[in-house]
Amino acid sequence: MIKAILIDFSGVICQHGSLLEPIVELCPGLDYKKAKEQYNLAKVGEISNLEYASFFTKESMDWSRKQVTLHEGTMNFLKTKKLPVYIVSNHISNIVQKEIDILGVREYFAEIFISDKLKLAKPNKEFYKEVLKRINLKASEVVFVDDQKRNLLPAKEMGMKVIWVNNTKVDPFGDNGSLEVDGETYDLSKLNEIIKELDK
């Protein structure tokens, strides 16, 4: 029996995926490779949120917040959900928490798990194990929803049902071809129906 939904944030709840590249373009003297290195350190807590933010201009961060919009069907999904929903995100807490508040959706989530606080990131299986431990559920009792198949693969291997959000507006990192998913959608309003079918 499915008892909970684990769902990614960027590219799923929030329409945009990574905004790192356009943000870097707004920061004179900062190159994408360096920014990506810092992001990879920050997302697992190896540098602080403040240290990460120091690489970017206030103007670039203000611009990024203006890009924050809900993915299609998100509110329909959240308002009609029958199961607790947990955000599971590879990101920096300060950024995700602000974006959640901009979107006005905090009340719909049982808990928010962000990689920098866990000091683990998807697709590392330890990330999923830690989340399952904290919500006290087995892999077979959850559905995992993400827009990146590389993040869905370990979840499926562990026994979770996996749903791919086919968000064509997000860079798929070239790895969205091979995994056989349990469900697929672009419109999140269809998630509850897909999950109901998977739970039969």
Buried (B, 14 or more C-beta within 10 A) or exposed (E): EBBBBBBBBBBBBBBBBBBBEEBBEBBEEBEEEEBBEBBEBBBBBEBBBEEBBEBBBEEBBEBBEEBBEBBBBBBBBBEEBEBBBBBBBBBBBBBBBBBBEBBEBEEBBEEBBBBBBBEBBBBBBEBBBBBBEEBEBEBEBBBBBBBBBBBBBBBBBBEBBBBBBBBEEBEBEEEBEEBEBBBEBBBBBBBBEBBEEBEE
